C-alpha cells in the first residue's frame, strides 16, 4: 500500500522535474552563456539538496518498479513481494549513502568551507 | 386472412381478436423497440481495443530500459568526473559529439516522457472524479507532452557546438 503511494508520488515528482529539465537543456540552442547560467543554479548548495532528493525519488521509483515487474511476471513474485520490498529499501539506503558524497560533497564544501 | 383483422382492428391495443392468432406479419410488422442501453453515435465504441493492455505492457518494458538509461545518466552527470560541477555547454557539446550519447538521450527523452505521461494519465483517471476535469487535465497533459518531446528532439537534432 505505502510502496504504491510512494511509487505514485515519486513518479509525479520525477515527471515534473523532467519538464523543467528538458526546458533548461533547450537553452543550449539559445547560447552557451544562457545554458551555463542556468546550470550554475544547479550547482548551488540548496539545489544540490534538491538533486539529492531527486536521486532518492528516482532510485526508489526504479527499484520499486523492478519489484512491480517481478510481482507481475515472476510466478513467485506475489509470494516474495514483502521480501522484495525490504530488498528495495535496503539497496536504496546503500545507494543513497553512496550518493551522499558525489551529489552533496561540493555543496558541503561550499557551506562549511573545505 | 387473420392479419387483415389485426391490421384494421387491433394494431393499437396489441391484442389479437382471437387467441393464438399471430399479431404481426410481413405486411404488418411489429413496432421496433430500441434496447434501453443501445449504443448510439454519442456513446462511443464499446471497447477501446487493447490499448490499456499495451499501455500496461509499455510501462513495464520502458521501465526496465529507463532504469539503465536514467541511472547511467545520473552517474555521468552527477557522480563521475566531478559530478554536477563539471557540467557546462562545453561538456554537453563534448557528449553530443558522439552519436552514442545522442541516441542515449533521445531514447531516454521519448521513453521517459511517454512513461511519465501514461503514468500521470492513470493518476488523473483515478483521482479526477468529474468527467470534464479528466478531459481538461488530460488535454493539458498531452499538450505539454507533445511540446516537450518535440522541443527536446529538436534540440538534440539541431544542436550546434559552434553556436557562438
Interface residues (C-beta under 8 A of the other chain):
Chain A: X8 X11 X12 X14 X15 X18 X19 X22 X23 X25 X26 X28 X29 X31 X32 X35 X36 X39 X42 X43 X48 X51 X55 X58 X59 X62 X65 X66 X68 X69 X72 X73 X99 X102 X103 X105 X106
Chain B: X60 X63 X64 X66 X67 X70 X71 X74 X78 X79 X83 X84 X85 X87 X88 X89 X90 X92 X93 X109 X112 X113 X116 X117 X119 X120 X123 X144 X148 X151 X152 X154 X155 X158 X159 X160 X163 X164
